[in-house]
Amino acid sequence: MYFYKILISLSKSPYFIPDKRGNPYKTENKILTKYHSKEVNAHMIAKKRVVPLKIRQLEALLRRLPQNHLKIPLIEQELIKRRTGYRGEKNVDYHISFLPDEYLIFHGLRLVHQHPFQIDTLILAPSFIAAAEIKNISGTLYFEKHSHQLIRQSSKGEDGFSNPLLQVQRHKVQLKGWMEKMKLPELPIDPLVIISSNSTIVKTSTGNERIYKTVIHAEQLPGKLEKLRPFSPSLILTSKEMNKVKRLLLKNHEPLYTSILEQYSISPDEIIRGVQCPECQLYAMSRIHGRWICPACAGESKKAHIRAILDYFLLVDNSVSSQKCRDFLLYDSSRNIHQLLSSLNLQSSGTTKNRLYHSPSEENWEDLENLLNTPALQDKP
């Protein structure tokens, strides 16, 4: 177990690692994949942690922009920041694996009470709720008492961050209000700021030591939650009540979809269309006798269209018609494009002629990514 801990702290990513253009490398860290998929008891995870949609959008944008596009450095910088945050969240999962089986874990839960709010990890116990914000920031973190600012000190100087203590307190108020609206039991809600790296030093000014009740390192999580369990709790949820809370949390989860093109003021006309060759990366594949063929390198693929369709959902819109899909893939067969879309088991609406296919759910994104990266489904004959 200690060996896994070292590997996770050194790893740059716990899933297929795309290069800066968003294309996945050919290798995979199998030990980390084994760890992340099996160490946490499956019945504890009510909502699993998935690659954030924003990361997928940024990767797709880098794949589909011309290499000399002026916005690429800005997009790459944002992608590095997002991957760092996600890596920190994944690293905390190791410590979550030590929690009691009776706890229910919700990752990336987004609810609405007056305003939307998203909790990195929510832990539902029979006698309390822990709402955690996870930070993966290196160096020395200084929580300034008077300005309520988080300052990072490193060899490069000082950087200012928004204070996660204010964020988790706001989430506590919103979650409490949401639970009251849902007429759920009034469990104590404990906000936590989890620092994912044990090498990060946390400091504060004299008289502000109370922050250490909320700000903890990841390895402190199991012990911290044990202390939150009251000796004589006035309220303990039954298994039936736990399932009711779980059901309502999942039912009211509202994933956020924003236009990445609007965010960076990029026109859809600037996006490269077509099906990308997995061998030479050229967007020029043609479909011949059920296979995608690259005219440049003669590379072949049975499933290269999957990446292209997913890129449409990430970059253009969260629903697509057969005609718009044909235009994006540069493919002129209306019958075959319907078959390709139907084969992905996407949710759809409308009649056959005007049918719209909708973007995959968070969990289905993982399934389609796995389909693209499954060694057993190699493209070459």
Buried (B, 14 or more C-beta within 10 A) or exposed (E): EEEBBEBBBEBEBBBBBBEEBBBBEEEBBEEBEEBBEEBBBEEBBBBBBBBBBBBBBBBBBBBBBEEEBEBBEEBBEBBEEBBBBBBBBBBBBBBBBBBEEEBBBBBBBEBEBEEEBBBBBBBBBBBBBBBBBBBBBBBBBBBBEEEEBBBBBEEEEEEEEEBBBEBBBEBBBBBBEBBEEBEBEEBBBBBBBBBBBEEBBBEBEEEEEEBEEBBBBBBBBBEBBEEBEEEEBEEBBEEEBBEBBBEBBEEBBEEEBEBBBEBBEBEEEBBEBBBBBBBEBBBBBBBEEEBBBBEEEEBBBBBBBBBBBBBBBBBBBBBBBBEBBBBBBBBEEEEBBBEBBEEBEBEBEEEEEEBBBBBBEBEBBBEBBEEBEEEEEEBEE
